[in-house]
Amino acid sequence: MLNKLSSAKGSRKKRTRVGRGNSAGKGTTAGSGTKGQQSRAGRGRNFGFEGGQTSILLRQPKLGGFRNPNKKEYEVFNLGDLKKIPAGSYDISALKKARLIRTRKPVKLLGRGEVEGKYALTINAVSKSAKEAVEKAGGSIKIEN
């Protein structure tokens, strides 16, 4: 029966009542020691107090950094990734189908790796080295905004 449930023996302990006389075991100083800041009424210190040392909250820089609201984030892929697809003409949707890119961010081609074959790419941005490598292999890159 739910009305007869009780907690297991020893699982619930009564709190220690301090300042109730010496015979109770926590009389006189009531566990606060003798004299000093921590022994007084209304005791305790401010949150974050570090014994007079400048607190960590005051040591932190006052202002955060700067985040450029106009920054363009690209999804990037490299020349080496082009080995996964045969030479030909590709735009962003074709690159997505080939699983070279996955998100909806603008696409940028970077120059790591080598390119073999003629690729005609229509993408949003390209690095100088990547553009030179594709054109050297006989391909072309068209920038679309």
Secondary structure, DSSP 8 states (H G I E B T S, - for coil): -GGG----TTSS------SS-GGGTS-TTTTS-SSSGGGSTT----TT-BTTB--HHHHS-SS-----TT----EEEEGGGGGGS-SEEE-HHHHHHTTS--SSS-EEEE--S---S-EEEEESEE-HHHHHHHHHTT-EEEE--
